[in-house]
């Protein structure tokens, strides 16, 4: 009997120790906006007012050189949650959005082509799976948009209202579990607020257009509406942060803020230019530097290993992660360094007549190289929101076509984005010096004095293709 009592006592001690450990783990609030480039008023974006995002940036560490690995929603999220590039993790483009528990996904939904082919491979772990195994209570708002649902075992699927977020935190607290909440904010995605019908707070005369867009009143209106959508996302970001503050758990919570990729303009979403890949990224929380700006090159692939380190979770992987922890940059370690190169990809596969051209990019903080294959025979995927006004409110596409004689270079860029409809010739290689050409207007790939940089970046790309087993390209 004494042995039995001793055994029971030992088990209880282990359980209590595990509960104490779980309680000591930080909570995680991950605010993810959609289709928002690195545009904040704190960054000096003309015409834009984002007080809540600005305050968040000032309360933590802002990364001025943060990039996504694939500039479309599902693939970008898959990179975040696996720490792996898309050609490895299995999600090569947008897939279906089944915002519900796996048990509620119907057989008909599972049999859809994209659900069977465009999904995270079974051998790779997701952040959601790892956190669940380590005692986290988890929720996601608005959308899931990654598959299969079994690899995202959230406890709650929410719409994202203030009341729901507050109740989620109460539910986790009642269970004495640390929590992870992904707050997806779709407002910065097209369609933007239509200023013909509803007044917006952004004056088109105040905005500054990137060089690759034609400067006309219509395009200025479109860009102003995009910034107005970012302001709506800012208000919802502030709402989530305020609910956290009211919960009394602000000081024990890691807050991440970023976007899944850039906005829907040519050179933006579904392209490998800076507007498509560069995103705002803020991390704040216990032990994290406040009011700091880090210029090191970082990727969304780095978030999984970083969060595991911040949460004290030691996870063994049977495969190498493509991301690396940025923990040292958050805590002020002067020896902590980012990546030497940032890599990104687009497969252009999906609902197309063929497999689509392949595109890859490498960036060293100044020089960007874009490499493509199948440029003459394959299609580029152009999302509907990159073209349509009727459904998606895109004013810029048609306006760029209308002004093709006045802005021929801007039209050429649009035609390269949509070659199958506009007859553009897509280059195999592009090389840009972003220190003097931030809008990537002057392709230097064929300029003899820049061949050293071209070959250096091609060499880095070849090594990355080999190291990550990217079998779809051969640069």
Buried (B, 14 or more C-beta within 10 A) or exposed (E): EEEEEEEEEEEEEEEEEEEEEBEEBBBBBBBBBBBBBBBBBBBEBBBBBBBBBBBBBBBBBBBBBBBBBBBBBBBBBBBBBBBBBBBBBBBBBBBBBBBBBBEEBEEEBBEBEBBEBBBBEEEBBBBBBBBBEBBBBBBBBBBBBBBBBBBBBBBBBBEBEEEBBBBBBEBBBEEEBBBBBBBBBBBBBBBBBEBEEEEBBBEBEEBEBBBBBBBBEBBBBBBBBBBBBBBBBBBBBBBBBBBBEEBEBBEBBBBBBBBBBBBBBBBBBBBBBBBBBBBBBBBBBEEBBEEBEBEBBBBBBBBBBBBBBBBEBEBEEEEEBBBBBBBBBBEEEEEBEBBEBBBBBBBBBBEBEEBBBBBBBBBBBEBBBBBBBBBEEBBBBBBEBBBBBEEBBBBBBEBBBBBBEEBEEBBBBBBBBBBEBBEBEBBBBBBBBBEEBBBBBBBBBEEEEBEEBBEBBBEBBBEBBEEBEBEBBEB
